[in-house]
């Protein structure tokens, strides 16, 4: 049923409904604006989500008792609310969220989404973010859609028939953009170090940010790179245009970039629009280790907030304060490890807080979440070098990590290695 506004579309929500919200750059923010207004006349709504854009208004304390956010991944719009106790964080592998919906373990009363206009066959597209939304559409009792002419039409698992929508409205509005972050000497050096580990024919997984962009910027002389990733951004475009990324050596989906969402500039969104060389697939598939490992030479590149001297990687919290989420890091670290010739990299600046805090520490901060275990970690990279921890002893790990820590902290870390772990380095 077509209606005239987000509020009219959301009127079908009832007390106690559990709602899935499509996320990332496809966040249906017009529906979220309307949801705040509708929620005050409802009780005990729950909004499930990943990282959402333009959703800060839903953290209003006035919505207490009316609407509570439940985040599987925390972003800027929900971080304060989660840490202030106004919203909930659920640690989980991103690949497992669709299973919750399809199995019924997580009941869903509704899904709110943003889609392209229908084609001549009546099919809309989820556009630049499929993630767990395809599974949510299969499980939800009712679907509410914002049809946005600005949303690209993408291929893969993105199609959804207009007839699936219980209510929808049409409004043209800009998609959230994520501009490429500026580079500095630290990120450039880290990018160079990571790039030195990448071989011709590698199949890459990377995130978003200055370090992935710096790495990609160093790969202009490589050949036959592929992409099978959870997400990608603008950094891949020059390499696609130059033919460096051609996906020619992939075993799975040869000739195609595989992802579950994209986030970046309008140029990126124009690139994926109706591009049959890019597949947006269900995250239960893209992040499945049994799928990832089928490609040869998978190179997984991820980041961290803190690494201890045994190799434990904290990527979702600063101590007890939740910063992001588990996401797909472990899926790809493990998938790369199982791939023929595969490797994984955790890349991070050696310091934080203006150089006053070492990100490589003897012990993780109390409450810090271990996202990648010391049994899974392979390469750790900072601007000071590369530490290969695969099959290394605790003493060898500590020594290698101290060598790539910021110089001003190395002596202190050596003392702490002895005091905390009984290791002489």
Secondary structure in CASP SS format (residue, H / E / C, confidence):
PFRMAT SS
TARGET T0000
AUTHOR 0000-0000-0000
METHOD secondary structure of the structure
MODEL  1
X C 1.00
X E 1.00
X C 1.00
X C 1.00
X C 1.00
X H 1.00
X H 1.00
X H 1.00
X H 1.00
X H 1.00
X C 1.00
X C 1.00
X C 1.00
X C 1.00
X C 1.00
X C 1.00
X C 1.00
X E 1.00
X E 1.00
X E 1.00
X E 1.00
X C 1.00
X C 1.00
X E 1.00
X C 1.00
X C 1.00
X C 1.00
X C 1.00
X H 1.00
X H 1.00
X H 1.00
X H 1.00
X H 1.00
X H 1.00
X H 1.00
X H 1.00
X H 1.00
X H 1.00
X H 1.00
X C 1.00
X C 1.00
X C 1.00
X C 1.00
X C 1.00
X E 1.00
X E 1.00
X E 1.00
X E 1.00
X E 1.00
X C 1.00
X C 1.00
X E 1.00
X C 1.00
X C 1.00
X C 1.00
X H 1.00
X H 1.00
X H 1.00
X H 1.00
X C 1.00
X H 1.00
X H 1.00
X H 1.00
X C 1.00
X C 1.00
X C 1.00
X E 1.00
X E 1.00
X E 1.00
X E 1.00
X E 1.00
X C 1.00
X C 1.00
X C 1.00
X C 1.00
X C 1.00
X C 1.00
X C 1.00
X H 1.00
X H 1.00
X H 1.00
X H 1.00
X H 1.00
X C 1.00
X C 1.00
X C 1.00
X C 1.00
X E 1.00
X E 1.00
X C 1.00
X C 1.00
X C 1.00
X E 1.00
X H 1.00
X H 1.00
X H 1.00
X H 1.00
X H 1.00
X H 1.00
X H 1.00
X H 1.00
X H 1.00
X H 1.00
X C 1.00
X C 1.00
X C 1.00
X C 1.00
X C 1.00
X C 1.00
X E 1.00
X E 1.00
X E 1.00
X E 1.00
X E 1.00
X E 1.00
X C 1.00
X C 1.00
X C 1.00
X C 1.00
X C 1.00
X C 1.00
X C 1.00
X E 1.00
X E 1.00
X E 1.00
X C 1.00
X C 1.00
X C 1.00
X E 1.00
X C 1.00
X C 1.00
X C 1.00
X H 1.00
X H 1.00
X H 1.00
X H 1.00
X H 1.00
X H 1.00
X H 1.00
X C 1.00
X C 1.00
X E 1.00
X E 1.00
X E 1.00
X E 1.00
X E 1.00
X E 1.00
X C 1.00
X C 1.00
X C 1.00
X C 1.00
X C 1.00
X C 1.00
X C 1.00
X E 1.00
X E 1.00
X C 1.00
X C 1.00
X E 1.00
X E 1.00
X E 1.00
X H 1.00
X H 1.00
X H 1.00
X C 1.00
X C 1.00
X E 1.00
X E 1.00
X E 1.00
X E 1.00
X C 1.00
X C 1.00
X C 1.00
X C 1.00
X C 1.00
X C 1.00
X C 1.00
X C 1.00
X C 1.00
X C 1.00
X C 1.00
X C 1.00
X C 1.00
X C 1.00
X H 1.00
X H 1.00
X H 1.00
X H 1.00
X H 1.00
X H 1.00
X H 1.00
X H 1.00
X H 1.00
X H 1.00
X H 1.00
X C 1.00
X C 1.00
X C 1.00
X C 1.00
X C 1.00
X C 1.00
X C 1.00
X E 1.00
X E 1.00
X E 1.00
X E 1.00
X C 1.00
X C 1.00
X C 1.00
X H 1.00
X H 1.00
X H 1.00
X H 1.00
X H 1.00
X H 1.00
X H 1.00
X C 1.00
X C 1.00
X C 1.00
X C 1.00
X C 1.00
X C 1.00
X C 1.00
X C 1.00
X E 1.00
X E 1.00
X E 1.00
X E 1.00
X C 1.00
X C 1.00
X E 1.00
X E 1.00
X C 1.00
X H 1.00
X H 1.00
X H 1.00
X H 1.00
X H 1.00
X H 1.00
X H 1.00
X H 1.00
X H 1.00
X C 1.00
X C 1.00
X E 1.00
X C 1.00
X C 1.00
X C 1.00
X C 1.00
X C 1.00
X C 1.00
X C 1.00
X C 1.00
X C 1.00
X C 1.00
X C 1.00
X E 1.00
X E 1.00
X E 1.00
X C 1.00
X E 1.00
X E 1.00
X C 1.00
X C 1.00
X C 1.00
X H 1.00
X H 1.00
X H 1.00
X H 1.00
X H 1.00
X H 1.00
X H 1.00
X C 1.00
X C 1.00
X C 1.00
X C 1.00
X C 1.00
X E 1.00
X E 1.00
X E 1.00
X C 1.00
X C 1.00
X H 1.00
X H 1.00
X H 1.00
X H 1.00
X C 1.00
X C 1.00
X H 1.00
X H 1.00
X H 1.00
X H 1.00
X C 1.00
X C 1.00
X C 1.00
X C 1.00
X C 1.00
X E 1.00
X E 1.00
X E 1.00
X E 1.00
X E 1.00
X E 1.00
X C 1.00
X C 1.00
X E 1.00
X E 1.00
X E 1.00
X C 1.00
X C 1.00
X C 1.00
X C 1.00
X E 1.00
X E 1.00
X C 1.00
X C 1.00
X E 1.00
X E 1.00
X C 1.00
X C 1.00
X E 1.00
X E 1.00
X C 1.00
X C 1.00
X C 1.00
X C 1.00
X E 1.00
X C 1.00
X H 1.00
X H 1.00
X H 1.00
X H 1.00
X H 1.00
X H 1.00
X H 1.00
X H 1.00
X H 1.00
X H 1.00
X C 1.00
X C 1.00
X C 1.00
X C 1.00
X E 1.00
X E 1.00
X E 1.00
X E 1.00
X E 1.00
X C 1.00
X C 1.00
X C 1.00
X E 1.00
X E 1.00
X C 1.00
X C 1.00
X C 1.00
X C 1.00
X E 1.00
X E 1.00
X C 1.00
X E 1.00
X E 1.00
X C 1.00
X C 1.00
X C 1.00
X C 1.00
X C 1.00
X C 1.00
X C 1.00
X C 1.00
X E 1.00
X E 1.00
X E 1.00
X C 1.00
X C 1.00
X C 1.00
X C 1.00
X C 1.00
X C 1.00
X E 1.00
X E 1.00
X E 1.00
X E 1.00
X C 1.00
X C 1.00
X E 1.00
X E 1.00
X E 1.00
X E 1.00
X C 1.00
X C 1.00
X C 1.00
X C 1.00
X C 1.00
X H 1.00
X H 1.00
X H 1.00
X H 1.00
X H 1.00
X H 1.00
X H 1.00
X H 1.00
X H 1.00
X H 1.00
X C 1.00
X C 1.00
X C 1.00
X H 1.00
X H 1.00
X H 1.00
X H 1.00
X H 1.00
X H 1.00
X H 1.00
X H 1.00
X H 1.00
X H 1.00
X H 1.00
X H 1.00
X H 1.00
X H 1.00
X H 1.00
X C 1.00
X C 1.00
X C 1.00
X C 1.00
END
